[in-house]
Amino acid sequence: MSRPAFSPEGVTLGVCLVALGVLWTLSNLGRVEILPVVRTWWPLSLALWGVLELAELWIRRSSGRS
Amino acid sequence: MSSQPLDPHSPPPALPPAAGPYVRLPKSPGLAAFLSLFPGLGQVYNGQIARAFVFFFAWVGSIYLTSTGHEFPFAFMIPFVYLYNLIDAWKGANAANTRFLGGRTEPEEDAGVESPVWGASLALFGVLILFNNLGWLDLDRLARWWPLLLIAVGAYFVYASVQQKKKAGETENEPPRL
């Protein structure tokens, strides 16, 4: 089995933490309300994770072919 | 009891085979599973930090969403996530030990990783919930069709096991390599 190109879980977690940090900062500055935004948009993390899993699989398959 | 005289020309008696050097495995599967009684902690012990976060938030999120009136499907997800987290911690520790000893991980893990079904399901699930949250789709209206999900999962398992059987048959029929 070839090595994975990157860790989809790790990238998703990193992006989510960055997004959460940005939102929290904006919330502390009084620009947005964090809870409604997170409640609405949290499934985007699942979608991102799924897409990254597919991308990782595609990269690994194409590098295995070449 | 008769004692035989020692022949100075005979070879010395064979020694018993020496035991291999003691190798301390880096992870204890039992400890990993025990720590995972608190979801994610076993994965932290295994060094799988991202997985730990995923299990922890999946568990907490399922409890939160069940308590806010989304019993379906999140009430089913609570025990599923919890038990899967225990098994995953156990398997993760075993896989780490296998890698430490220079071996391969289980072949079924490879098969799972090679399939696009996991990624596609995650993406689809995320998009469906997101559309529901944005008001573009009403999942409550689709709730009566949820048993179709069971049919799809069952059909996938049948398909996967038939494919696995076919592959095993092909490997058996291959001529031996010289």
gemmi code that builds the backbone of each chain (N, CA, C; Angstrom):
import gemmi

chains = {
    "A": [
        ("MET", (0.842, -1.193, 0.000), (0.000, 0.000, 0.000), (0.877, 1.243, 0.000)),
        ("SER", (0.534, 2.221, -0.853), (1.331, 3.440, -0.893), (1.001, 4.325, 0.310)),
        ("ARG", (1.936, 5.204, 0.650), (1.734, 6.086, 1.801), (0.661, 7.111, 1.490)),
        ("PRO", (-0.148, 7.504, 2.476), (-1.143, 8.532, 2.206), (-0.486, 9.859, 1.856)),
        ("ALA", (-1.145, 10.620, 0.931), (-0.575, 11.889, 0.487), (-0.614, 12.920, 1.621)),
        ("PHE", (-1.706, 12.940, 2.387), (-1.838, 13.815, 3.559), (-2.926, 13.230, 4.426)),
        ("SER", (-3.062, 13.777, 5.630), (-4.092, 13.237, 6.521), (-5.354, 14.098, 6.418)),
        ("PRO", (-6.425, 13.575, 5.799), (-7.662, 14.362, 5.664), (-8.223, 14.795, 7.017)),
        ("GLU", (-8.104, 13.901, 8.023), (-8.631, 14.257, 9.355), (-7.840, 15.420, 9.936)),
        ("GLY", (-6.512, 15.343, 9.762), (-5.647, 16.396, 10.310), (-5.919, 17.749, 9.662)),
        ("VAL", (-6.051, 17.741, 8.316), (-6.304, 19.001, 7.602), (-7.671, 19.560, 8.009)),
        ("THR", (-8.685, 18.680, 8.086), (-10.030, 19.137, 8.471), (-9.998, 19.748, 9.868)),
        ("LEU", (-9.324, 19.043, 10.770), (-9.250, 19.545, 12.150), (-8.559, 20.910, 12.182)),
        ("GLY", (-7.448, 21.027, 11.433), (-6.720, 22.289, 11.408), (-7.587, 23.426, 10.872)),
        ("VAL", (-8.264, 23.170, 9.739), (-9.117, 24.207, 9.135), (-10.243, 24.589, 10.099)),
        ("CYS", (-10.827, 23.580, 10.763), (-11.939, 23.853, 11.696), (-11.453, 24.695, 12.881)),
        ("LEU", (-10.274, 24.357, 13.386), (-9.753, 25.117, 14.522), (-9.465, 26.564, 14.123)),
        ("VAL", (-8.891, 26.741, 12.904), (-8.614, 28.101, 12.420), (-9.931, 28.872, 12.288)),
        ("ALA", (-10.935, 28.226, 11.666), (-12.236, 28.887, 11.473), (-12.866, 29.242, 12.820)),
        ("LEU", (-12.760, 28.299, 13.763), (-13.329, 28.534, 15.096), (-12.610, 29.693, 15.795)),
        ("GLY", (-11.281, 29.725, 15.628), (-10.503, 30.809, 16.229), (-10.888, 32.169, 15.656)),
        ("VAL", (-11.042, 32.217, 14.311), (-11.424, 33.478, 13.655), (-12.801, 33.916, 14.151)),
        ("LEU", (-13.756, 32.951, 14.175), (-15.129, 33.271, 14.598), (-15.158, 33.771, 16.041)),
        ("TRP", (-14.404, 33.066, 16.885), (-14.391, 33.413, 18.310), (-13.824, 34.821, 18.517)),
        ("THR", (-12.726, 35.108, 17.741), (-12.130, 36.452, 17.839), (-13.147, 37.513, 17.407)),
        ("LEU", (-13.818, 37.255, 16.260), (-14.818, 38.207, 15.764), (-15.961, 38.360, 16.762)),
        ("SER", (-16.303, 37.231, 17.416), (-17.375, 37.268, 18.410), (-16.951, 38.117, 19.606)),
        ("ASN", (-15.694, 37.946, 20.025), (-15.185, 38.750, 21.148), (-15.139, 40.241, 20.805)),
        ("LEU", (-14.939, 40.530, 19.485), (-14.902, 41.920, 19.044), (-16.305, 42.468, 18.794)),
        ("GLY", (-17.305, 41.592, 18.951), (-18.688, 42.022, 18.777), (-19.138, 42.117, 17.334)),
        ("ARG", (-18.407, 41.453, 16.420), (-18.764, 41.525, 14.998), (-19.811, 40.468, 14.609)),
        ("VAL", (-19.688, 39.260, 15.167), (-20.646, 38.188, 14.834), (-21.066, 37.480, 16.117)),
        ("GLU", (-22.166, 36.755, 16.006), (-22.568, 35.871, 17.117), (-22.123, 34.475, 16.745)),
        ("ILE", (-21.281, 33.906, 17.585), (-20.627, 32.644, 17.190), (-21.608, 31.455, 17.150)),
        ("LEU", (-22.501, 31.348, 18.124), (-23.329, 30.137, 18.216), (-24.233, 29.904, 17.004)),
        ("PRO", (-24.978, 30.936, 16.546), (-25.819, 30.688, 15.368), (-24.999, 30.306, 14.136)),
        ("VAL", (-23.826, 30.919, 13.987), (-22.985, 30.608, 12.821), (-22.512, 29.161, 12.884)),
        ("VAL", (-22.022, 28.744, 14.055), (-21.523, 27.365, 14.203), (-22.672, 26.375, 14.023)),
        ("ARG", (-23.840, 26.696, 14.595), (-24.988, 25.792, 14.517), (-25.421, 25.586, 13.064)),
        ("THR", (-25.284, 26.613, 12.257), (-25.717, 26.506, 10.857), (-24.658, 25.824, 9.997)),
        ("TRP", (-23.418, 26.223, 10.200), (-22.381, 25.846, 9.239), (-21.536, 24.651, 9.643)),
        ("TRP", (-21.768, 24.015, 10.829), (-20.894, 22.912, 11.243), (-20.868, 21.748, 10.245)),
        ("PRO", (-21.977, 21.474, 9.512), (-21.878, 20.329, 8.582), (-20.863, 20.549, 7.464)),
        ("LEU", (-20.450, 21.802, 7.265), (-19.431, 22.072, 6.255), (-18.137, 21.316, 6.586)),
        ("SER", (-17.873, 21.102, 7.881), (-16.660, 20.366, 8.271), (-16.748, 18.912, 7.795)),
        ("LEU", (-17.961, 18.331, 7.881), (-18.136, 16.951, 7.396), (-17.927, 16.898, 5.881)),
        ("ALA", (-18.522, 17.893, 5.184), (-18.388, 17.933, 3.723), (-16.920, 18.088, 3.328)),
        ("LEU", (-16.211, 18.967, 4.045), (-14.791, 19.191, 3.757), (-13.982, 17.918, 3.990)),
        ("TRP", (-14.277, 17.264, 5.110), (-13.585, 16.014, 5.448), (-13.806, 14.978, 4.339)),
        ("GLY", (-15.058, 14.839, 3.910), (-15.382, 13.869, 2.859), (-14.658, 14.183, 1.570)),
        ("VAL", (-14.668, 15.455, 1.175), (-14.008, 15.864, -0.075), (-12.504, 15.611, 0.027)),
        ("LEU", (-11.916, 15.901, 1.208), (-10.468, 15.669, 1.377), (-10.140, 14.178, 1.347)),
        ("GLU", (-11.037, 13.348, 1.900), (-10.830, 11.896, 1.828), (-10.793, 11.449, 0.367)),
        ("LEU", (-11.746, 11.983, -0.425), (-11.800, 11.624, -1.847), (-10.555, 12.140, -2.570)),
        ("ALA", (-10.129, 13.377, -2.239), (-8.952, 13.962, -2.894), (-7.701, 13.151, -2.572)),
        ("GLU", (-7.588, 12.753, -1.297), (-6.414, 11.980, -0.861), (-6.359, 10.644, -1.589)),
        ("LEU", (-7.548, 10.020, -1.717), (-7.634, 8.739, -2.430), (-7.242, 8.916, -3.897)),
        ("TRP", (-7.726, 9.999, -4.503), (-7.453, 10.274, -5.915), (-5.959, 10.514, -6.123)),
        ("ILE", (-5.341, 11.295, -5.227), (-3.899, 11.589, -5.350), (-3.093, 10.299, -5.218)),
        ("ARG", (-3.496, 9.479, -4.217), (-2.742, 8.236, -3.977), (-2.868, 7.288, -5.174)),
        ("ARG", (-4.095, 7.229, -5.742), (-4.300, 6.349, -6.889), (-3.502, 6.833, -8.097)),
        ("SER", (-3.532, 8.167, -8.330), (-2.825, 8.681, -9.515), (-1.319, 8.577, -9.331)),
        ("SER", (-0.822, 8.727, -8.101), (0.636, 8.578, -7.901), (1.033, 7.109, -7.987)),
        ("GLY", (0.113, 6.215, -7.660), (0.390, 4.781, -7.766), (0.451, 4.339, -9.215)),
        ("ARG", (-0.351, 5.020, -10.053), (-0.396, 4.664, -11.478), (0.861, 5.113, -12.213)),
        ("SER", (1.369, 6.334, -11.801), (2.523, 6.884, -12.546), (3.800, 6.170, -12.153)),
    ],
    "B": [
        ("MET", (20.905, -47.298, 36.712), (21.079, -46.298, 35.668), (22.493, -46.400, 35.146)),
        ("SER", (22.621, -46.566, 33.800), (23.956, -46.713, 33.219), (24.431, -45.374, 32.684)),
        ("SER", (25.651, -45.095, 32.988), (26.192, -43.833, 32.465), (27.112, -44.136, 31.299)),
        ("GLN", (26.920, -43.448, 30.174), (27.734, -43.673, 28.980), (28.997, -42.817, 29.084)),
        ("PRO", (30.131, -43.402, 28.747), (31.345, -42.580, 28.779), (31.297, -41.503, 27.702)),
        ("LEU", (31.818, -40.371, 27.997), (31.804, -39.270, 27.030), (32.846, -39.507, 25.956)),
        ("ASP", (32.388, -39.388, 24.699), (33.304, -39.530, 23.579), (33.894, -38.159, 23.268)),
        ("PRO", (35.189, -38.013, 23.389), (35.777, -36.676, 23.149), (35.619, -36.199, 21.718)),
        ("HIS", (35.337, -37.140, 20.745), (35.215, -36.733, 19.340), (33.780, -36.422, 18.943)),
        ("SER", (32.830, -36.784, 19.784), (31.418, -36.538, 19.416), (31.099, -35.046, 19.584)),
        ("PRO", (30.207, -34.562, 18.716), (29.861, -33.131, 18.820), (29.108, -32.856, 20.119)),
        ("PRO", (29.232, -31.678, 20.653), (28.520, -31.362, 21.900), (27.016, -31.368, 21.670)),
        ("PRO", (26.261, -31.706, 22.692), (24.804, -31.740, 22.520), (24.271, -30.353, 22.128)),
        ("ALA", (23.227, -30.436, 21.281), (22.660, -29.159, 20.789), (22.008, -28.405, 21.935)),
        ("LEU", (22.232, -27.119, 21.935), (21.603, -26.287, 22.969), (20.150, -26.005, 22.584)),
        ("PRO", (19.299, -25.789, 23.554), (17.916, -25.408, 23.190), (17.925, -24.060, 22.474)),
        ("PRO", (16.948, -23.874, 21.565), (16.942, -22.600, 20.818), (16.830, -21.407, 21.764)),
        ("ALA", (17.644, -20.411, 21.465), (17.647, -19.225, 22.329), (16.356, -18.437, 22.141)),
        ("ALA", (15.831, -17.940, 23.234), (14.630, -17.111, 23.145), (14.992, -15.776, 22.496)),
        ("GLY", (14.050, -15.243, 21.712), (14.286, -13.961, 21.057), (14.438, -12.862, 22.094)),
        ("PRO", (15.047, -11.755, 21.688), (15.203, -10.671, 22.659), (13.832, -10.109, 23.042)),
        ("TYR", (13.693, -9.731, 24.281), (12.413, -9.210, 24.765), (12.162, -7.844, 24.139)),
        ("VAL", (11.027, -7.729, 23.496), (10.678, -6.451, 22.856), (9.482, -5.865, 23.590)),
        ("ARG", (9.658, -4.662, 24.074), (8.542, -4.000, 24.745), (7.742, -3.238, 23.691)),
        ("LEU", (6.486, -3.625, 23.536), (5.645, -2.985, 22.524), (5.281, -1.572, 22.982)),
        ("PRO", (5.204, -0.643, 22.023), (4.997, 0.764, 22.435), (3.606, 1.058, 22.970)),
        ("LYS", (2.605, 0.311, 22.523), (1.228, 0.621, 22.945), (0.546, -0.599, 23.540)),
        ("SER", (-0.293, -0.345, 24.518), (-1.082, -1.417, 25.104), (-2.528, -1.265, 24.624)),
        ("PRO", (-3.027, -2.217, 23.823), (-4.405, -2.106, 23.320), (-5.433, -2.024, 24.449)),
        ("GLY", (-5.190, -2.765, 25.532), (-6.122, -2.736, 26.661), (-6.196, -1.354, 27.288)),
        ("LEU", (-5.021, -0.747, 27.466), (-4.995, 0.590, 28.070), (-5.657, 1.608, 27.145)),
        ("ALA", (-5.406, 1.445, 25.822), (-6.009, 2.377, 24.846), (-7.534, 2.285, 24.915)),
        ("ALA", (-8.045, 1.047, 24.971), (-9.508, 0.867, 25.045), (-10.047, 1.420, 26.364)),
        ("PHE", (-9.309, 1.185, 27.449), (-9.746, 1.675, 28.766), (-9.815, 3.208, 28.765)),
        ("LEU", (-8.766, 3.839, 28.225), (-8.748, 5.305, 28.188), (-9.893, 5.845, 27.334)),
        ("SER", (-10.281, 5.058, 26.322), (-11.349, 5.514, 25.430), (-12.726, 5.428, 26.065)),
        ("LEU", (-12.797, 4.995, 27.316), (-14.082, 5.098, 28.023), (-14.494, 6.569, 28.043)),
        ("PHE", (-13.477, 7.437, 28.012), (-13.746, 8.853, 27.745), (-13.385, 9.068, 26.272)),
        ("PRO", (-14.387, 9.229, 25.393), (-14.119, 9.198, 23.948), (-12.998, 10.132, 23.503)),
        ("GLY", (-12.057, 9.541, 22.781), (-10.940, 10.309, 22.222), (-9.642, 10.151, 22.989)),
        ("LEU", (-9.749, 9.779, 24.273), (-8.538, 9.712, 25.092), (-7.623, 8.561, 24.653)),
        ("GLY", (-8.213, 7.459, 24.246), (-7.423, 6.322, 23.745), (-6.675, 6.690, 22.482)),
        ("GLN", (-7.330, 7.502, 21.638), (-6.681, 7.930, 20.393), (-5.537, 8.888, 20.711)),
        ("VAL", (-5.700, 9.719, 21.750), (-4.597, 10.603, 22.178), (-3.411, 9.746, 22.606)),
        ("TYR", (-3.695, 8.687, 23.386), (-2.645, 7.767, 23.830), (-1.936, 7.127, 22.633)),
        ("ASN", (-2.723, 6.828, 21.573), (-2.137, 6.211, 20.373), (-1.405, 7.223, 19.501)),
        ("GLY", (-1.506, 8.512, 19.835), (-0.857, 9.548, 19.040), (-1.694, 9.984, 17.851)),
        ("GLN", (-3.003, 9.653, 17.849), (-3.879, 10.030, 16.737), (-4.745, 11.218, 17.192)),
        ("ILE", (-4.124, 12.373, 17.222), (-4.792, 13.540, 17.814), (-6.032, 13.951, 17.015)),
        ("ALA", (-5.903, 13.965, 15.684), (-7.045, 14.382, 14.860), (-8.232, 13.449, 15.070)),
        ("ARG", (-7.950, 12.142, 15.118), (-9.013, 11.148, 15.345), (-9.654, 11.371, 16.711)),
        ("ALA", (-8.815, 11.729, 17.695), (-9.321, 11.974, 19.048), (-10.346, 13.107, 19.032)),
        ("PHE", (-10.004, 14.192, 18.333), (-10.933, 15.323, 18.229), (-12.221, 14.889, 17.542)),
        ("VAL", (-12.075, 14.123, 16.456), (-13.253, 13.702, 15.692), (-14.191, 12.889, 16.586)),
        ("PHE", (-13.644, 11.919, 17.325), (-14.491, 11.076, 18.175), (-15.126, 11.905, 19.298)),
        ("PHE", (-14.321, 12.767, 19.887), (-14.848, 13.561, 20.994), (-16.008, 14.445, 20.523)),
        ("PHE", (-15.789, 15.164, 19.399), (-16.832, 16.082, 18.930), (-18.028, 15.322, 18.354)),
        ("ALA", (-17.784, 14.163, 17.746), (-18.915, 13.361, 17.238), (-19.786, 12.916, 18.407)),
        ("TRP", (-19.167, 12.546, 19.511), (-19.901, 12.071, 20.690), (-20.654, 13.234, 21.360)),
        ("VAL", (-19.925, 14.291, 21.637), (-20.547, 15.458, 22.287), (-21.627, 16.059, 21.383)),
        ("GLY", (-21.312, 16.149, 20.069), (-22.272, 16.716, 19.118), (-23.541, 15.887, 19.037)),
        ("SER", (-23.397, 14.562, 19.052), (-24.585, 13.690, 18.994), (-25.454, 13.892, 20.230)),
        ("ILE", (-24.812, 13.998, 21.388), (-25.578, 14.202, 22.626), (-26.294, 15.562, 22.573)),
        ("TYR", (-25.559, 16.576, 22.123), (-26.141, 17.920, 22.052), (-27.338, 17.955, 21.096)),
        ("LEU", (-27.150, 17.370, 19.905), (-28.225, 17.423, 18.903), (-29.427, 16.577, 19.322)),
        ("THR", (-29.174, 15.460, 20.027), (-30.298, 14.652, 20.534), (-31.081, 15.457, 21.567)),
        ("SER", (-30.345, 16.157, 22.418), (-31.020, 16.905, 23.488), (-31.757, 18.134, 22.959)),
        ("THR", (-31.394, 18.594, 21.726), (-32.085, 19.771, 21.187), (-33.185, 19.376, 20.205)),
        ("GLY", (-33.641, 18.113, 20.298), (-34.813, 17.711, 19.524), (-34.520, 17.003, 18.219)),
        ("HIS", (-33.252, 16.700, 17.939), (-32.921, 15.957, 16.714), (-32.627, 14.504, 17.081)),
        ("GLU", (-33.679, 13.824, 17.621), (-33.433, 12.453, 18.097), (-32.964, 11.545, 16.967)),
        ("PHE", (-33.547, 11.763, 15.780), (-33.119, 10.955, 14.651), (-32.204, 11.771, 13.756)),
        ("PRO", (-31.035, 11.304, 13.415), (-30.426, 10.010, 13.682), (-29.449, 10.053, 14.847)),
        ("PHE", (-29.400, 11.196, 15.554), (-28.287, 11.383, 16.494), (-28.387, 10.516, 17.732)),
        ("ALA", (-29.617, 10.134, 18.134), (-29.745, 9.232, 19.287), (-29.100, 7.883, 18.980)),
        ("PHE", (-29.172, 7.461, 17.713), (-28.537, 6.200, 17.325), (-27.022, 6.359, 17.256)),
        ("MET", (-26.600, 7.567, 16.957), (-25.156, 7.786, 16.777), (-24.387, 7.753, 18.093)),
        ("ILE", (-25.061, 8.085, 19.214), (-24.340, 8.150, 20.506), (-23.699, 6.795, 20.838)),
        ("PRO", (-24.489, 5.699, 20.907), (-23.827, 4.414, 21.225), (-22.892, 3.950, 20.119)),
        ("PHE", (-23.248, 4.275, 18.859), (-22.407, 3.848, 17.745), (-21.025, 4.495, 17.834)),
        ("VAL", (-21.014, 5.809, 18.044), (-19.744, 6.548, 18.138), (-18.955, 6.049, 19.345)),
        ("TYR", (-19.658, 5.828, 20.458), (-18.984, 5.419, 21.690), (-18.296, 4.054, 21.517)),
        ("LEU", (-19.055, 3.090, 20.994), (-18.491, 1.745, 20.850), (-17.406, 1.718, 19.769)),
        ("TYR", (-17.648, 2.438, 18.683), (-16.661, 2.465, 17.599), (-15.357, 3.098, 18.080)),
        ("ASN", (-15.490, 4.094, 18.981), (-14.320, 4.763, 19.551), (-13.480, 3.783, 20.376)),
        ("LEU", (-14.147, 2.899, 21.125), (-13.420, 1.896, 21.918), (-12.673, 0.924, 21.000)),
        ("ILE", (-13.404, 0.453, 19.971), (-12.798, -0.520, 19.052), (-11.645, 0.133, 18.286)),
        ("ASP", (-11.855, 1.379, 17.870), (-10.830, 2.091, 17.104), (-9.557, 2.275, 17.930)),
        ("ALA", (-9.722, 2.578, 19.234), (-8.548, 2.756, 20.099), (-7.773, 1.448, 20.209)),
        ("TRP", (-8.509, 0.353, 20.398), (-7.890, -0.983, 20.491), (-7.128, -1.283, 19.198)),
        ("LYS", (-7.801, -1.083, 18.052), (-7.190, -1.402, 16.760), (-6.018, -0.466, 16.459)),
        ("GLY", (-6.139, 0.790, 16.873), (-5.062, 1.760, 16.639), (-3.797, 1.357, 17.376)),
        ("ALA", (-3.964, 0.889, 18.621), (-2.795, 0.456, 19.407), (-2.171, -0.780, 18.775)),
        ("ASN", (-3.025, -1.717, 18.333), (-2.506, -2.916, 17.676), (-1.754, -2.566, 16.399)),
        ("ALA", (-2.324, -1.622, 15.627), (-1.686, -1.217, 14.368), (-0.333, -0.552, 14.645)),
        ("ALA", (-0.272, 0.257, 15.728), (0.995, 0.918, 16.082), (2.040, -0.141, 16.454)),
        ("ASN", (1.617, -1.162, 17.196), (2.539, -2.240, 17.567), (3.014, -3.004, 16.342)),
        ("THR", (2.072, -3.258, 15.419), (2.432, -3.991, 14.203), (3.452, -3.194, 13.386)),
        ("ARG", (3.205, -1.866, 13.285), (4.153, -1.022, 12.539), (5.516, -1.000, 13.230)),
        ("PHE", (5.488, -0.988, 14.574), (6.735, -0.972, 15.355), (7.558, -2.229, 15.067)),
        ("LEU", (6.863, -3.349, 14.904), (7.563, -4.610, 14.632), (7.891, -4.786, 13.150)),
        ("GLY", (7.550, -3.767, 12.356), (7.891, -3.817, 10.927), (6.904, -4.574, 10.089)),
        ("GLY", (5.718, -4.837, 10.623), (4.725, -5.589, 9.862), (3.745, -4.681, 9.169)),
        ("ARG", (2.846, -5.298, 8.435), (1.796, -4.549, 7.748), (0.574, -4.492, 8.645)),
        ("THR", (-0.249, -3.480, 8.416), (-1.514, -3.437, 9.146), (-2.504, -4.361, 8.454)),
        ("GLU", (-3.669, -4.513, 9.076), (-4.622, -5.498, 8.553), (-5.057, -5.173, 7.124)),
        ("PRO", (-5.209, -6.222, 6.281), (-5.577, -5.962, 4.895), (-6.940, -5.306, 4.752)),
        ("GLU", (-7.894, -5.608, 5.673), (-9.220, -5.001, 5.509), (-9.180, -3.491, 5.723)),
        ("GLU", (-8.172, -3.036, 6.522), (-8.005, -1.595, 6.679), (-7.610, -0.973, 5.353)),
        ("ASP", (-6.715, -1.660, 4.647), (-6.286, -1.167, 3.344), (-7.475, -1.074, 2.412)),
        ("ALA", (-8.323, -2.115, 2.427), (-9.470, -2.149, 1.526), (-10.395, -0.974, 1.808)),
        ("GLY", (-10.589, -0.670, 3.100), (-11.463, 0.432, 3.478), (-10.916, 1.760, 3.009)),
        ("VAL", (-9.599, 1.908, 3.154), (-8.960, 3.159, 2.784), (-9.017, 3.369, 1.276)),
        ("GLU", (-8.999, 2.272, 0.518), (-8.977, 2.381, -0.932), (-10.353, 2.677, -1.513)),
        ("SER", (-11.411, 2.613, -0.705), (-12.758, 2.800, -1.232), (-13.192, 4.267, -1.124)),
        ("PRO", (-13.836, 4.791, -2.208), (-14.310, 6.175, -2.144), (-15.626, 6.321, -1.387)),
        ("VAL", (-16.207, 5.199, -0.925), (-17.541, 5.247, -0.295), (-17.519, 6.095, 0.976)),
        ("TRP", (-16.460, 5.935, 1.780), (-16.369, 6.659, 3.060), (-16.377, 8.166, 2.827)),
        ("GLY", (-15.471, 8.622, 1.928), (-15.367, 10.051, 1.649), (-16.649, 10.606, 1.048)),
        ("ALA", (-17.224, 9.857, 0.092), (-18.442, 10.330, -0.574), (-19.604, 10.406, 0.415)),
        ("SER", (-19.707, 9.413, 1.325), (-20.797, 9.418, 2.314), (-20.670, 10.613, 3.254)),
        ("LEU", (-19.433, 10.858, 3.702), (-19.204, 11.993, 4.602), (-19.613, 13.307, 3.941)),
        ("ALA", (-19.141, 13.483, 2.688), (-19.431, 14.726, 1.972), (-20.934, 14.884, 1.764)),
        ("LEU", (-21.599, 13.789, 1.370), (-23.046, 13.838, 1.113), (-23.818, 14.159, 2.394)),
        ("PHE", (-23.436, 13.490, 3.477), (-24.080, 13.701, 4.779), (-23.935, 15.165, 5.211)),
        ("GLY", (-22.715, 15.692, 5.061), (-22.453, 17.083, 5.437), (-23.269, 18.062, 4.611)),
        ("VAL", (-23.320, 17.814, 3.288), (-24.057, 18.730, 2.400), (-25.555, 18.679, 2.718)),
        ("LEU", (-26.085, 17.476, 2.980), (-27.518, 17.345, 3.296), (-27.882, 18.122, 4.563)),
        ("ILE", (-27.063, 17.956, 5.607), (-27.359, 18.655, 6.872), (-27.197, 20.160, 6.697)),
        ("LEU", (-26.168, 20.548, 5.919), (-25.954, 21.989, 5.687), (-27.152, 22.599, 4.948)),
        ("PHE", (-27.643, 21.917, 3.912), (-28.808, 22.412, 3.152), (-30.028, 22.498, 4.064)),
        ("ASN", (-30.151, 21.518, 4.966), (-31.273, 21.540, 5.917), (-31.162, 22.767, 6.828)),
        ("ASN", (-29.943, 23.029, 7.304), (-29.725, 24.176, 8.195), (-29.986, 25.508, 7.489)),
        ("LEU", (-29.675, 25.546, 6.179), (-29.868, 26.782, 5.418), (-31.304, 26.935, 4.924)),
        ("GLY", (-32.122, 25.886, 5.156), (-33.530, 25.951, 4.753), (-33.771, 25.596, 3.296)),
        ("TRP", (-32.783, 25.051, 2.624), (-32.945, 24.684, 1.218), (-33.533, 23.289, 1.066)),
        ("LEU", (-33.538, 22.540, 2.172), (-34.015, 21.151, 2.139), (-34.652, 20.874, 3.491)),
        ("ASP", (-35.772, 20.145, 3.484), (-36.428, 19.829, 4.754), (-36.207, 18.350, 5.066)),
        ("LEU", (-35.245, 18.090, 5.955), (-34.938, 16.679, 6.264), (-36.094, 16.014, 7.001)),
        ("ASP", (-36.914, 16.795, 7.728), (-38.043, 16.201, 8.449), (-39.038, 15.569, 7.469)),
        ("ARG", (-39.166, 16.209, 6.291), (-40.085, 15.652, 5.291), (-39.532, 14.363, 4.683)),
        ("LEU", (-38.208, 14.257, 4.694), (-37.573, 13.059, 4.128), (-37.455, 11.940, 5.161)),
        ("ALA", (-37.837, 12.249, 6.421), (-37.594, 11.297, 7.515), (-38.261, 9.951, 7.269)),
        ("ARG", (-39.432, 9.967, 6.600), (-40.136, 8.697, 6.409), (-39.379, 7.753, 5.460)),
        ("TRP", (-38.437, 8.341, 4.704), (-37.692, 7.518, 3.739), (-36.392, 6.969, 4.314)),
        ("TRP", (-36.167, 7.187, 5.648), (-34.872, 6.783, 6.191), (-34.561, 5.294, 6.063)),
        ("PRO", (-35.580, 4.373, 6.057), (-35.194, 2.961, 5.902), (-34.469, 2.661, 4.589)),
        ("LEU", (-34.605, 3.581, 3.602), (-33.852, 3.387, 2.355), (-32.347, 3.380, 2.627)),
        ("LEU", (-31.958, 4.098, 3.687), (-30.560, 4.140, 4.085), (-30.080, 2.747, 4.498)),
        ("LEU", (-30.950, 2.048, 5.256), (-30.620, 0.677, 5.671), (-30.449, -0.208, 4.437)),
        ("ILE", (-31.363, -0.031, 3.456), (-31.281, -0.843, 2.233), (-29.962, -0.568, 1.514)),
        ("ALA", (-29.603, 0.716, 1.422), (-28.357, 1.087, 0.728), (-27.140, 0.502, 1.435)),
        ("VAL", (-27.128, 0.608, 2.779), (-25.973, 0.087, 3.539), (-25.902, -1.433, 3.394)),
        ("GLY", (-27.068, -2.097, 3.493), (-27.113, -3.559, 3.344), (-26.620, -3.981, 1.979)),
        ("ALA", (-27.089, -3.273, 0.936), (-26.683, -3.600, -0.437), (-25.179, -3.408, -0.599)),
        ("TYR", (-24.639, -2.355, 0.051), (-23.203, -2.112, -0.045), (-22.417, -3.260, 0.599)),
        ("PHE", (-22.905, -3.736, 1.769), (-22.204, -4.839, 2.444), (-22.223, -6.101, 1.579)),
        ("VAL", (-23.380, -6.363, 0.951), (-23.475, -7.539, 0.070), (-22.483, -7.385, -1.077)),
        ("TYR", (-22.482, -6.207, -1.708), (-21.587, -5.941, -2.844), (-20.125, -6.112, -2.416)),
        ("ALA", (-19.775, -5.525, -1.229), (-18.376, -5.577, -0.768), (-17.957, -7.014, -0.484)),
        ("SER", (-18.870, -7.803, 0.131), (-18.468, -9.173, 0.465), (-18.345, -10.025, -0.790)),
        ("VAL", (-19.212, -9.763, -1.817), (-19.097, -10.506, -3.080), (-17.770, -10.153, -3.759)),
        ("GLN", (-17.420, -8.865, -3.756), (-16.163, -8.436, -4.374), (-14.965, -9.072, -3.675)),
        ("GLN", (-15.057, -9.124, -2.309), (-13.960, -9.695, -1.525), (-13.791, -11.180, -1.863)),
        ("LYS", (-14.928, -11.863, -1.988), (-14.919, -13.299, -2.303), (-14.290, -13.506, -3.681)),
        ("LYS", (-14.685, -12.630, -4.633), (-14.152, -12.735, -5.991), (-12.641, -12.566, -5.986)),
        ("LYS", (-12.174, -11.551, -5.237), (-10.739, -11.264, -5.158), (-9.983, -12.444, -4.570)),
        ("ALA", (-10.575, -13.024, -3.483), (-9.931, -14.171, -2.827), (-9.844, -15.335, -3.797)),
        ("GLY", (-10.892, -15.541, -4.599), (-10.910, -16.623, -5.589), (-9.844, -16.410, -6.643)),
        ("GLU", (-9.704, -15.143, -7.089), (-8.687, -14.833, -8.108), (-7.289, -15.084, -7.576)),
        ("THR", (-7.044, -14.738, -6.304), (-5.717, -14.942, -5.703), (-5.397, -16.429, -5.593)),
        ("GLU", (-6.445, -17.230, -5.250), (-6.217, -18.677, -5.133), (-5.887, -19.294, -6.478)),
        ("ASN", (-6.548, -18.794, -7.545), (-6.359, -19.385, -8.877), (-5.079, -18.935, -9.562)),
        ("GLU", (-4.416, -17.909, -9.011), (-3.181, -17.429, -9.632), (-2.110, -18.499, -9.584)),
        ("PRO", (-1.353, -18.670, -10.699), (-0.254, -19.652, -10.643), (0.843, -19.156, -9.700)),
        ("PRO", (1.504, -20.091, -9.036), (2.554, -19.660, -8.103), (3.692, -18.952, -8.829)),
        ("ARG", (4.156, -17.871, -8.219), (5.265, -17.127, -8.824), (6.586, -17.821, -8.526)),
        ("LEU", (7.436, -17.918, -9.532), (8.739, -18.568, -9.337), (9.827, -17.536, -9.128)),
    ],
}
model = gemmi.Model(1)
for chain_id, residues in chains.items():
    chain = gemmi.Chain(chain_id)
    for i, (resn, *xyz) in enumerate(residues, 1):
        res = gemmi.Residue()
        res.name, res.seqid = resn, gemmi.SeqId(i, " ")
        for name, pos in zip(("N", "CA", "C"), xyz):
            atom = gemmi.Atom()
            atom.name, atom.element = name, gemmi.Element(name[0])
            atom.pos, atom.b_iso = gemmi.Position(*pos), 0.0
            res.add_atom(atom)
        chain.add_residue(res)
    model.add_chain(chain)
structure = gemmi.Structure()
structure.add_model(model)
structure.setup_entities()
